[in-house]
Amino acid sequence: MKIVSARDFRLQREVDYGTAEQNQAVKDIIRGIRTEGDTALLRYTEAFDRVKLSPQDLRITPDELQAAYSQVEPSFLEAIRAAAVNIREFHMKQRRASWMDLQEDGSVLGQIIRPLQRVGVYVPGGKAAYPSSVLMNVIPAQVAGVPEIVMVTPPATGGKAGIDPYTLVAAAEAGVTEAYRIGGAQAIAALAYGTETIKPVDKVCGPGNIYVALAKKEVYGVVDIDSIAGPSEIVVLADDTANPAYVAADLLSQAEHDEMASAILITPSRPLAEAAAEEVRKQLAELPRREIASASIEQYGAIIVTETLEEGIEVVNRLAPEHLELMVENPMAYAGLVENAGAIFLGAYSSEPVGDYFAGPNHIIPTNGTARFSSPVDVDDFIKKSSMIYYSKEALFKNGAAIMELARHEGLEGHARAIEVRLKNEGEAE
Amino acid sequence: MKIVSARDFRLQREVDYGTAEQNQAVKDIIRGIRTEGDTALLRYTEAFDRVKLSPQDLRITPDELQAAYSQVEPSFLEAIRAAAVNIREFHMKQRRASWMDLQEDGSVLGQIIRPLQRVGVYVPGGKAAYPSSVLMNVIPAQVAGVPEIVMVTPPATGGKAGIDPYTLVAAAEAGVTEAYRIGGAQAIAALAYGTETIKPVDKVCGPGNIYVALAKKEVYGVVDIDSIAGPSEIVVLADDTANPAYVAADLLSQAEHDEMASAILITPSRPLAEAAAEEVRKQLAELPRREIASASIEQYGAIIVTETLEEGIEVVNRLAPEHLELMVENPMAYAGLVENAGAIFLGAYSSEPVGDYFAGPNHIIPTNGTARFSSPVDVDDFIKKSSMIYYSKEALFKNGAAIMELARHEGLEGHARAIEVRLKNEGEAE
């Protein structure tokens, strides 16, 4: 790994907005689904997934979900159940109640919090089917109280029964209420606009390929979408108490994700920098995904040697990483100084995979510097708020003049008259 | 107003995505600001606002803000101050604390809540400068704790001093910390990317013309943006206890906003439907903005007569209106049945302008059916969350096997080894 100075380091990765052809293809698919519904959905599934289905095949039945349990190892089931418990417990703490504010003049103001009614979760097929992502997308919706959670996932090429049983088990454990074997832009369009078989949803979330991402962008506004994730990142801030083997293993666990993933060590200790670089070399040689990981380390990896840990924190805040590990003697002394980071892991035992799979907080976290203004997926992503205003007659008579003053200043006489008609009609002293 | 059946009614308005020329113009302006900074900013200001400024003119000085106070009437100042107090009090109740969850094995999980660091608020110039919108955009950011709140507003054509004093007073009262006389797409680009004079922000919000809207869409991802508001809507659900003059005045207060605004009465009472229609005719004839209001009523207005109030609620939930008034005998009996509405006004005295200007809840509310999945602007729009994970050694040893099981199932051996290196190095029983 290259060792660089803080001043020289910039992390810049371009977001993929798709080619003109990809954008056009997605627009065409969406138009097809809007005009032809199931007919188009089956045609695209045959064309892109090479699976010929009839409308009654689209739904993955509750029996199929149940049957998947016999195809997974007991140790997997036990692990995913333990993870689901932790994720559910953490997200339960994010639930909020509607509230009211009763005023002295008899008025009542409030904020009503309700779950979304129906949410669609996209789960990629094949090797990109991550059961952990199913939990992280579905459980917050379920904890928010969303009554209808619909999973879509592409059928495996060549057979209608080819849905990964681990995905199905994760879906059943997380609380999916309906599932369909459809994928790609056509699945997103079906969720947004509905077809004869599929009822439209209020929000679409979950990761996918470029066609899925472009389709989500395209339907945004008709439904809500989650943010479109970029490549993953880790920054480890460490002092000379850190174990270089732990530091290196954590950097590599990020680098193995994707050639565009980024793994960065920041430390004021040159001996640690050198020892960690050596450990990365050693561990990388034995990693099954070493080709991906070395490409990532080469292009987007770095070791930054700073004067102090405080200077390291400044670099962290500028990078606004998705994941930050504070592998320092007293991590609590630095956590409060972190302005921008999606998830913060404290101490030697809080390795990032602990959060990716198990501890409870969500693993869908803002990437590419967007932790400056956005947040991990949570229960708030699956609720909507309404304001409530009950104004008393006393309040209207007391404040009517001020309301009319402001309305007339803005040239909105009709607004003023909506107040005035009441004051004139019921006013005694007016 | 036309009286229609619930079955026949559909509200559909197209969103304006701009012409190809407008989109290209906005892209060019953003590129100009990114490459040339202040130089481009001054050039566009001269070209579009016809005002020749030098870099030191860009900033609206604190002295100018103060001087504006002498140009507004005391009654305006009093009204805006009273409104600001109410808005601040309501939004204070939305503030949330960071929290921690201490586990039995010594682990600590948590959610850290922080304000955004720097926010830009766009305020349109000329007749579209609404002081009330300045309060509604700025106060939630201030209550969230955002330390730097930057207002931009275009200079009036022909003079550098031409900023509306009412806007400046509203800005000062709301808590703006910096202000610049710039507008259009160039102002949005300057806020997103920064120039020599203007430091970049984390989020841009506030309404504007089509160029401002397109620029916000374009910079989204570099910074956060608020949603792009569509034309305003009101639905009044009323029974035969409602005063038709109040109903009509409230419908017209919405219709006068914009020819694309929508005002809809839903009632099971045909006599009320007819009396309200007659009142709309009468009041419309005397409204200063009657041309706008009649175009709105003609195209997007309707009176829907239902069998029952419950059927009316079903129509409301389908429309998901921005504003809903429940002008019925017992509004609380129906509030709980409303699934989708941005703001709900209960009873005869809660006329919509009460909320537009004064009561406290935000008047920036989801339009065009998006209340199905989005919410009024509030303090949550100006915060970011970070997850925190402190995992104890005990927790890692207890759960390491499950974490490795899940990682290996997903083919991410590097993730498993980040756990394993710790268990092997420090394990006694391993």
Interface residues (C-beta under 8 A of the other chain):
Chain A: V15 S75 F76 E78 A79 I80 A82 A83 E89 F90 K93 Q94 R96 W99 D101 S107 V108 L109 Q111 I112 R114 L116 Q117 K127 Y130 P131 S132 Y166 D202 K203 G221 V223 D224 N243 A245 Y246 A249 D250 L252 S253 A255 E256 H257 Q283 L287 P288 R289 A293 P331 A335 V338 E339 N340 A341 G342 A343 I344 F345 L346 G347 A348 Y349 S350 S351 E352 P353 V354 G355 D356 Y357 F358 A359 G360 P361 N362 I365 T370 A371 R372 F373 S374 S375 P376 D378 D380 I383 K384 K385 S386 S387 M388 I389 Y390 Y391 S392 K393 A395 L396 N399 A401 A402 I403 E405 L406 A407 H409 E410 G411 L412 E413 G414 H415 A416 R417 A418 I419 V421 R422 N425
Chain B: V15 S75 F76 E78 A79 I80 A82 A83 E89 F90 K93 Q94 R96 W99 D101 S107 V108 L109 Q111 I112 R114 L116 Q117 K127 Y130 P131 S132 Y166 D202 K203 G221 V223 D224 N243 A245 Y246 A249 D250 L252 S253 A255 E256 H257 Q283 L287 P288 R289 A293 P331 A335 V338 E339 N340 A341 G342 A343 I344 F345 L346 G347 A348 Y349 S350 S351 E352 P353 V354 G355 D356 Y357 F358 A359 G360 P361 N362 I365 N368 T370 A371 R372 F373 S374 S375 P376 D378 D380 I383 K384 K385 S386 S387 M388 I389 Y390 Y391 S392 K393 A395 L396 N399 A401 A402 I403 E405 L406 A407 H409 E410 G411 L412 E413 G414 H415 A416 R417 A418 I419 V421 R422 N425
